Amino acid sequence: MSPVIIAIIVLGTTGIAGAVILYAVAKKFYVNEDPRIALIEELLPGANCGGCGRSGCHDFACACAAASSLDNLVCPGAGTEVMTKIGDIVGLAPSTAKAKIAVLHCNGSCANRPVTSTYDGAKSCAILGNLYIGASDCAYGCLGQGDCVASCRWNAIHMDPLTGLPVIDSELCTGCGACTAVCPRHIIELRDKGPKGRRVWVACANKERGALALKECKAACIGCSKCRKICPHDAITVENNLSYIDSSKCKLCRKCEAVCPTGSIIDSGFPLTLKEMEALAATRHQQK
């Protein structure tokens, strides 16, 4: 018998034996899985982003199937409709957690921050942040290398070539928190998406005193407290020369934005800009 035929017989026999052994092992150690897990997993986006606090979509589906309550189980990428369907599958009320969205605490665009040095290394905020202060003198602002863009599995962030800052698409952002985790300056925050997608926040993280902060960036918060004093809802605090707006208290009146001398308070989701709203109010006043 030729060596080729012998080799074929040996390999074939080995393969068949291996298949039989694997089949026997699979049968012996087979674990019956709750059929609801597969139904839940089919509804999930499959990004395995970790925004739910679990290792992935399958782990989240297992947790939902085994849970006695869905209060602490929310998939940021699924949305309310999907969570309602999951609740129907497991026979539990879906979580009513508020929708979150990422916001950038920096308005240090190329026009607002002077460029004092040039970086020609790896395109990584983490690396740049460990090497030196950055392209400008602000030690608190965006480093502009796009680590947040690379981390987003929803394509909800892109770098604006004109401003040098990341832009977050409110329609695509699921509030998973991946971008907040990778930002070495910790200037991306998950905030309440707000009623009708409207929100107001301080787009600055600079904790320097007013004059120095303003020297580093024309749009920096200078800790003047004008916003805090005018807020009728006690939603603003000033600590370490920096204002912060509590989204749970803010009523979106935008009075703080109107008095901010540097324009560090910005908004999103409103049908009219602040200037358009003020112009409309002035027109109505004249008509009276």
C-alpha positions in Angstrom: 0.0 0.0 0.0 1.4 3.4 -1.0 2.4 5.9 1.7 -0.1 8.4 0.4 -3.0 6.0 1.0 -1.7 5.1 4.4 -1.5 8.8 5.3 -5.0 9.5 4.1 -6.4 6.5 6.2 -4.5 7.6 9.3 -5.5 11.2 9.1 -9.1 10.3 8.3 -9.3 7.9 11.2 -7.8 10.5 13.5 -10.3 13.1 12.3 -13.3 10.9 12.8 -12.1 9.9 16.3 -11.5 13.5 17.3 -15.0 14.4 16.1 -16.6 11.6 18.1 -14.7 12.7 21.2 -15.6 16.3 20.8 -19.3 15.4 20.2 -19.3 13.2 23.4 -17.7 16.0 25.5 -20.1 18.6 24.1 -23.1 16.4 25.0 -21.8 15.6 28.5 -21.0 19.2 29.4 -23.8 20.9 27.6 -25.5 23.6 29.7 -29.1 24.4 29.1 -29.4 28.2 28.6 -32.5 30.2 29.3 -34.1 30.7 25.9 -35.0 34.3 26.8 -31.3 35.2 26.7 -31.1 34.6 22.9 -34.3 36.7 22.5 -32.9 39.6 24.5 -29.5 39.4 22.7 -31.2 39.7 19.3 -32.7 43.0 20.4 -29.4 44.5 21.6 -27.1 46.5 19.3 -24.2 44.1 19.6 -21.6 46.7 20.0 -20.3 45.3 23.3 -19.4 48.9 24.3 -19.6 48.2 28.1 -21.9 51.2 28.6 -24.3 48.9 30.6 -21.5 48.0 33.1 -21.3 44.5 31.8 -18.6 42.7 29.8 -20.8 42.6 26.7 -24.2 42.2 25.2 -24.4 38.5 26.0 -23.5 39.1 29.7 -26.1 41.9 29.8 -28.8 39.5 28.3 -27.9 36.9 30.9 -28.2 39.5 33.7 -31.6 40.6 32.4 -32.9 37.0 32.2 -31.8 36.3 35.8 -32.8 39.6 37.3 -35.7 40.2 39.7 -35.7 43.8 38.7 -34.4 45.8 35.8 -33.8 49.0 37.8 -30.0 48.9 37.4 -30.0 47.2 34.0 -29.9 49.7 31.1 -28.4 49.4 27.7 -27.4 52.9 26.6 -27.4 51.9 22.9 -30.8 50.1 23.0 -33.1 53.0 23.8 -36.4 53.0 25.7 -38.3 51.0 23.1 -35.9 48.1 23.2 -35.7 48.1 27.0 -39.5 47.9 27.1 -39.4 44.8 24.8 -36.8 43.3 27.1 -39.1 44.0 30.0 -41.9 42.2 28.3 -39.7 39.1 27.6 -38.6 38.8 31.3 -41.9 40.0 32.7 -40.4 43.0 34.5 -40.9 46.8 34.3 -38.1 48.4 32.3 -35.7 50.8 33.9 -36.8 54.4 33.7 -33.2 55.9 33.9 -32.8 59.2 32.1 -31.1 59.2 28.8 -27.4 60.4 28.9 -25.3 62.1 26.4 -21.6 63.0 26.3 -20.6 66.7 26.4 -17.2 68.3 26.1 -16.0 70.7 28.8 -13.8 72.6 26.5 -14.3 75.4 24.0 -10.7 75.9 23.3 -10.8 76.0 19.6 -7.9 77.1 17.4 -9.4 80.6 17.5 -9.7 80.7 21.2 -6.4 79.1 22.3 -3.0 80.3 21.1 -0.9 77.5 19.7 2.5 77.7 21.4 4.1 74.5 20.3 3.8 71.8 17.6 3.3 68.1 18.2 4.5 65.7 15.6 4.2 62.3 17.3 1.7 59.5 17.6 -1.9 60.6 17.3 -2.8 59.8 20.8 -4.1 62.1 23.6 -2.8 59.6 26.2 0.7 59.7 24.8 0.6 63.5 24.2 -0.7 64.1 27.7 2.2 62.2 29.2 4.8 64.1 27.2 4.0 67.7 27.8 1.2 70.2 28.4 -0.1 70.2 24.8 -0.1 72.4 21.8 -1.4 75.4 23.8 -0.6 76.6 27.4 -3.9 75.3 28.8 -3.3 72.2 30.9 -7.0 71.5 31.2 -8.2 71.7 27.6 -8.7 69.1 24.8 -5.5 67.6 23.4 -7.1 67.1 20.0 -5.7 63.8 19.0 -9.0 62.0 18.8 -8.8 59.2 21.3 -12.5 59.7 22.0 -13.2 59.3 18.3 -11.4 56.0 18.1 -13.2 54.7 21.3 -16.7 55.5 20.0 -18.4 52.4 18.5 -21.4 54.4 17.4 -19.5 56.8 15.1 -21.0 59.6 17.2 -17.8 61.7 17.4 -15.6 63.3 14.8 -12.8 65.9 14.9 -13.6 69.3 13.5 -10.6 70.4 11.4 -11.5 74.0 11.9 -11.7 74.1 15.7 -9.5 71.1 16.4 -12.1 69.9 18.9 -14.2 66.7 18.9 -17.9 67.2 17.9 -20.5 64.9 19.5 -23.5 64.0 17.4 -26.5 64.1 19.7 -28.5 61.8 17.4 -25.9 59.0 17.4 -24.5 59.3 20.9 -25.9 56.6 23.2 -24.2 57.7 26.4 -22.2 54.5 26.7 -19.3 56.4 28.4 -16.5 54.9 26.3 -15.2 58.4 25.4 -15.3 59.6 29.0 -13.1 56.6 30.0 -10.3 57.2 27.5 -10.0 61.0 27.8 -6.8 61.6 29.8 -8.0 65.2 30.7 -11.4 63.9 31.9 -13.2 66.7 30.1 -15.9 64.6 28.6 -18.9 64.1 30.9 -22.1 62.1 30.6 -25.0 64.4 31.4 -28.8 64.1 31.2 -29.8 64.5 27.6 -32.4 66.9 28.8 -36.1 67.5 27.8 -36.4 67.5 24.0 -32.6 67.1 23.9 -32.0 70.5 25.3 -29.1 71.1 27.7 -26.8 73.9 29.0 -23.3 73.3 30.4 -20.0 75.1 31.1 -17.7 74.2 28.2 -14.5 74.7 30.2 -12.4 72.7 32.7 -9.8 75.3 33.5 -9.2 75.8 37.2 -6.7 78.7 37.0 -7.5 82.1 38.3 -9.5 84.3 35.9 -6.7 86.4 34.4 -4.4 83.4 33.8 -7.3 81.2 32.5 -8.3 84.0 30.1 -4.7 84.3 28.9 -4.6 80.6 28.1 -8.0 80.6 26.4 -10.4 83.4 25.4 -13.4 81.2 26.1 -12.3 80.1 29.5 -14.5 80.3 32.6 -13.0 82.9 34.9 -14.9 82.0 38.0 -16.7 85.4 38.1 -19.8 83.9 39.7 -22.2 86.0 37.5 -23.9 82.8 36.3 -24.3 81.6 39.9 -25.8 84.9 41.1 -28.3 85.1 38.3 -29.5 81.5 38.4 -33.0 81.4 39.9 -32.8 77.7 40.5 -29.6 77.3 42.5 -28.3 75.0 39.8 -24.8 76.6 39.5 -21.8 76.2 41.8 -18.4 77.8 41.6 -15.4 75.9 42.9 -11.7 76.2 42.2 -12.4 79.2 39.9 -14.7 77.1 37.8 -18.5 77.1 37.3 -20.5 73.9 37.1 -24.2 73.5 36.1 -26.2 70.8 37.8 -28.3 69.3 35.1 -30.8 67.9 37.6 -31.6 71.4 38.9 -31.2 73.4 35.6 -34.5 74.6 34.1 -32.9 75.7 30.8 -33.7 79.4 31.2 -30.3 80.3 29.7 -30.0 83.4 31.9 -26.5 82.2 32.9 -25.5 81.9 29.3 -26.6 85.5 28.7 -24.4 87.0 31.4 -21.3 84.9 30.9 -18.6 87.4 29.9 -16.4 84.8 28.0 -19.0 82.7 26.4 -17.9 79.6 28.2 -21.5 78.5 28.9 -23.0 76.9 25.8 -26.2 75.1 24.9 -27.5 72.5 22.6 -30.9 71.3 21.2 -32.7 74.6 21.4 -34.7 75.7 18.3 -33.3 79.3 18.6 -29.8 80.5 19.6 -29.6 82.8 22.6 -29.0 85.8 20.3 -32.0 84.9 18.1 -34.2 84.5 21.2 -33.1 87.9 22.5 -33.7 89.5 19.1 -37.2 88.0 19.0 -37.9 89.2 22.5 -36.8 92.7 21.6 -38.9 92.7 18.4 -42.0 91.7 20.4 -41.3 94.3 23.0 -41.1 97.0 20.3 -44.4 95.8 18.7 -46.1 96.3 22.0 
